[in-house]
Amino acid sequence: MTGELMDLKVFFATLSAIFFAELADKTQLVGITMASKTGKPLSVFLGSIAGYALVTLLSVVLGTLLAKYIKPEFIRYAGATSFIVIGALMFLNKL
């Protein structure tokens, strides 16, 4: 791969961010529940990988498209604001 296509610094920063963000997340709890209920850990593992891959593909494509039209700082602030608003709504039992 070329340096343009694959940047190890970005790769490991993304890997770390996603790994720590997903620890004890609700999706991890779904995986634990599915594996324990079905007794089919390989199927749950492969299904989880497929689900994460699809969500990640969509987010990367969306981020790439948005970056063409919107400054990254705006995307970051809009995301942070969304988290705050959603958190406040959940706290107030509005969601």
PASELO-633704 format. One record per residue: y, x, z of N, C-alpha, C, O, CB in turn; residue in three letters. Coordinates in steps of 0.02 Angstrom, whole numbers, padded with zeros to 5 digits, always signed. Glycine has a CB too. Layout:
PASELO-633704
YXZYXZYXZYXZYXZAla
...
//
This chain:
PASELO-633704
-00060+00042+00000+00000+00000+00000+00062+00044+00000+00062+00100+00026+00000-00048+00061Met
+00113+00018-00029+00175+00057-00030+00213+00048+00035+00200+00001+00073+00219+00036-00089Thr
+00259+00094+00049+00299+00089+00109+00340+00025+00110+00357-00001+00163+00344+00149+00115Gly
+00357+00001+00051+00396-00059+00045+00356-00121+00066+00383-00167+00096+00421-00067-00027Glu
+00292-00121+00049+00250-00178+00062+00223-00177+00134+00219-00230+00166+00192-00180+00013Leu
+00205-00118+00159+00174-00113+00226+00213-00063+00268+00214-00004+00253+00100-00093+00221Met
+00245-00088+00320+00282-00046+00367+00246-00050+00434+00246-00103+00466+00358-00070+00373Asp
+00216+00005+00455+00176+00004+00517+00217-00013+00578+00192-00045+00624+00142+00071+00526Leu
+00279+00008+00580+00322-00008+00637+00331-00084+00642+00326-00112+00697+00391+00027+00631Lys
+00345-00116+00587+00353-00189+00585+00286-00222+00600+00284-00272+00637+00380-00212+00516Val
+00232-00195+00573+00165-00222+00585+00149-00224+00660+00129-00275+00686+00113-00182+00547Phe
+00157-00166+00693+00140-00163+00764+00189-00202+00808+00169-00228+00860+00137-00090+00787Phe
+00252-00205+00789+00300-00246+00826+00281-00320+00822+00283-00356+00871+00372-00235+00799Ala
+00261-00341+00762+00240-00411+00752+00175-00425+00789+00167-00476+00822+00232-00426+00678Thr
+00127-00379+00784+00064-00386+00819+00075-00394+00894+00046-00438+00925+00019-00326+00805Leu
+00116-00351+00922+00130-00354+00994+00164-00419+01013+00145-00451+01062+00173-00295+01016Ser
+00215-00438+00975+00252-00499+00990+00207-00561+00988+00208-00602+01033+00310-00508+00941Ala
+00166-00566+00935+00122-00624+00928+00068-00623+00982+00052-00675+01012+00090-00625+00858Ile
+00039-00564+00995-00014-00559+01045+00010-00583+01113-00023-00624+01146-00039-00488+01050Phe
+00067-00558+01135+00092-00576+01202+00119-00648+01204+00115-00681+01256+00146-00528+01224Phe
+00146-00672+01148+00171-00741+01146+00113-00791+01150+00120-00845+01177+00212-00753+01083Ala
+00056-00772+01122-00001-00818+01119-00046-00815+01181-00087-00860+01190-00042-00803+01059Glu
-00038-00765+01223-00080-00762+01283-00068-00823+01326-00011-00841+01342-00065-00697+01323Leu
-00122-00855+01345-00120-00916+01388-00080-00972+01357-00054-01015+01392-00092-00898+01456Ala
-00074-00971+01291-00039-01025+01255-00087-01084+01248-00147-01076+01257-00014-01000+01185Asp
-00060-01141+01232-00102-01201+01226-00154-01193+01171-00209-01221+01177-00059-01262+01211Lys
-00140-01155+01119-00189-01145+01066-00249-01104+01092-00305-01114+01071-00158-01111+01006Thr
-00235-01057+01137-00290-01019+01166-00333-01065+01210-00394-01059+01211-00263-00960+01208Gln
-00301-01109+01246-00338-01157+01287-00380-01203+01244-00435-01223+01264-00290-01197+01330Leu
-00356-01221+01185-00395-01262+01138-00457-01224+01116-00512-01252+01113-00353-01283+01077Val
-00449-01160+01101-00506-01119+01081-00558-01114+01136-00618-01119+01123-00483-01050+01062Gly
-00535-01104+01198-00582-01101+01255-00619-01167+01262-00680-01168+01272-00543-01085+01320Ile
-00583-01222+01257-00613-01288+01264-00663-01301+01208-00719-01325+01221-00560-01342+01265Thr
-00644-01287+01147-00689-01299+01090-00752-01257+01096-00807-01282+01083-00653-01283+01024Met
-00745-01194+01114-00804-01150+01120-00851-01175+01175-00912-01173+01168-00783-01078+01134Ala
-00822-01197+01231-00865-01220+01286-00898-01287+01271-00955-01298+01290-00824-01225+01350Ser
-00862-01331+01236-00891-01397+01220-00943-01394+01165-00995-01427+01169-00835-01445+01198Lys
-00931-01353+01114-00976-01352+01056-01033-01303+01064-01086-01312+01034-00937-01337+00994Thr
-01022-01250+01103-01073-01198+01107-01080-01159+01043-01131-01126+01032-01139-01228+01126Gly
-01030-01162+01000-01030-01128+00935-00971-01080+00931-00923-01093+00895-01027-01180+00877Lys
-00974-01024+00968-00917-00979+00971-00897-00949+00904-00838-00939+00891-00931-00924+01019Pro
-00945-00934+00860-00927-00905+00795-00889-00955+00753-00839-00937+00721-00990-00881+00758Leu
-00910-01018+00753-00874-01069+00715-00804-01080+00743-00756-01088+00705-00913-01136+00717Ser
-00798-01079+00809-00732-01088+00840-00688-01027+00823-00629-01034+00808-00738-01097+00916Val
-00717-00967+00827-00680-00906+00812-00654-00907+00740-00595-00894+00727-00724-00844+00823Phe
-00698-00923+00692-00678-00924+00622-00628-00980+00608-00581-00971+00569-00739-00931+00576Leu
-00638-01038+00639-00590-01093+00632-00523-01075+00660-00471-01092+00631-00617-01156+00665Gly
-00522-01040+00717-00460-01018+00748-00423-00968+00703-00362-00973+00694-00473-00986+00816Ser
-00460-00921+00675-00430-00872+00630-00399-00907+00569-00343-00892+00549-00482-00820+00607Ile
-00436-00955+00541-00411-00992+00482-00347-01031+00500-00299-01031+00462-00465-01040+00455Ala
-00348-01063+00558-00289-01101+00580-00229-01057+00591-00174-01072+00568-00305-01139+00644Gly
-00239-01001+00627-00183-00954+00639-00158-00925+00573-00098-00918+00563-00206-00897+00686Tyr
-00205-00909+00528-00184-00880+00464-00142-00929+00424-00091-00909+00394-00246-00860+00423Ala
-00161-00992+00424-00123-01042+00386-00054-01052+00417-00004-01053+00380-00160-01109+00386Leu
-00050-01057+00482+00015-01065+00516+00059-01004+00503+00119-01010+00491+00006-01076+00591Val
+00029-00945+00507+00066-00883+00496+00090-00879+00424+00147-00859+00411+00023-00822+00513Thr
+00047-00897+00377+00067-00897+00306+00128-00942+00296+00176-00923+00263+00009-00919+00261Leu
+00124-01002+00323+00180-01049+00316+00244-01022+00347+00298-01028+00318+00163-01116+00348Leu
+00239-00991+00406+00299-00966+00439+00328-00906+00402+00389-00899+00398+00283-00946+00511Ser
+00285-00863+00374+00310-00805+00336+00343-00828+00271+00397-00803+00253+00252-00756+00320Val
+00312-00875+00236+00342-00901+00175+00408-00935+00190+00458-00923+00155+00294-00951+00140Val
+00410-00977+00241+00472-01011+00260+00526-00960+00280+00584-00966+00259+00459-01060+00317Leu
+00507-00910+00320+00555-00859+00340+00582-00820+00281+00642-00804+00278+00524-00812+00390Gly
+00538-00804+00234+00559-00767+00174+00608-00809+00132+00658-00783+00107+00499-00747+00132Thr
+00592-00873+00124+00636-00917+00085+00703-00927+00120+00756-00924+00088+00603-00985+00074Leu
+00702-00939+00185+00764-00948+00223+00808-00886+00221+00869-00891+00218+00749-00967+00295Leu
+00777-00827+00223+00815-00764+00224+00854-00754+00159+00904-00718+00158+00768-00705+00235Ala
+00833-00786+00106+00870-00781+00042+00936-00819+00045+00983-00803+00008+00827-00806-00016Lys
+00940-00870+00087+00998-00914+00088+01037-00914+00154+01095-00933+00155+00975-00984+00073Tyr
+01004-00892+00208+01035-00895+00274+01030-00827+00306+00979-00793+00301+01002-00950+00318Ile
+01082-00806+00340+01081-00742+00375+01029-00743+00431+01022-00794+00466+01151-00725+00403Lys
+00993-00688+00441+00942-00685+00494+00970-00701+00563+00934-00730+00605+00910-00617+00495Pro
+01032-00683+00577+01062-00697+00642+01066-00772+00654+01053-00796+00709+01132-00666+00647Glu
+01083-00810+00602+01087-00882+00608+01019-00912+00622+01011-00957+00664+01117-00913+00545Phe
+00968-00887+00587+00899-00911+00597+00878-00897+00670+00848-00940+00702+00850-00876+00548Ile
+00894-00838+00695+00877-00820+00764+00912-00866+00814+00881-00891+00860+00894-00746+00779Arg
+00977-00878+00804+01015-00921+00850+00992-00993+00845+00988-01028+00896+01089-00917+00834Tyr
+00976-01016+00785+00951-01085+00777+00883-01093+00811+00870-01144+00843+00945-01103+00702Ala
+00840-01043+00805+00776-01045+00839+00783-01046+00915+00750-01085+00949+00733-00986+00819Gly
+00827-01003+00940+00838-01000+01013+00867-01066+01038+00847-01091+01091+00885-00941+01031Ala
+00914-01093+01001+00944-01157+01021+00892-01213+01020+00891-01255+01065+01002-01175+00974Thr
+00848-01212+00970+00795-01263+00966+00749-01259+01027+00731-01310+01055+00755-01254+00902Ser
+00731-01197+01047+00688-01189+01105+00722-01216+01168+00690-01249+01209+00670-01116+01115Phe
+00786-01202+01175+00823-01225+01234+00826-01302+01235+00813-01333+01286+00894-01196+01236Ile
+00842-01331+01178+00848-01404+01174+00780-01437+01187+00775-01485+01225+00875-01426+01104Val
+00727-01411+01155+00661-01440+01165+00639-01432+01238+00611-01478+01267+00610-01407+01118Ile
+00652-01373+01267+00636-01362+01338+00672-01410+01384+00642-01437+01430+00652-01292+01357Gly
+00736-01421+01371+00775-01467+01412+00749-01538+01405+00743-01575+01454+00850-01463+01393Ala
+00732-01559+01343+00705-01625+01332+00637-01635+01366+00623-01688+01394+00698-01639+01257Leu
+00596-01582+01364+00532-01586+01399+00542-01590+01474+00507-01627+01509+00487-01526+01381Met
+00589-01551+01499+00604-01551+01570+00627-01620+01594+00610-01642+01649+00657-01498+01587Phe
+00665-01654+01551+00691-01721+01567+00643-01777+01547+00660-01836+01550+00758-01731+01533Leu
+00582-01758+01527+00531-01806+01506+00553-01849+01448+00536-01908+01444+00512-01850+01565Asn
+00592-01821+01403+00614-01857+01343+00569-01842+01283+00575-01875+01231+00686-01838+01327Lys
+00525-01794+01289+00478-01777+01236+00408-01784+01262+00360-01773+01225+00489-01706+01210Leu
//
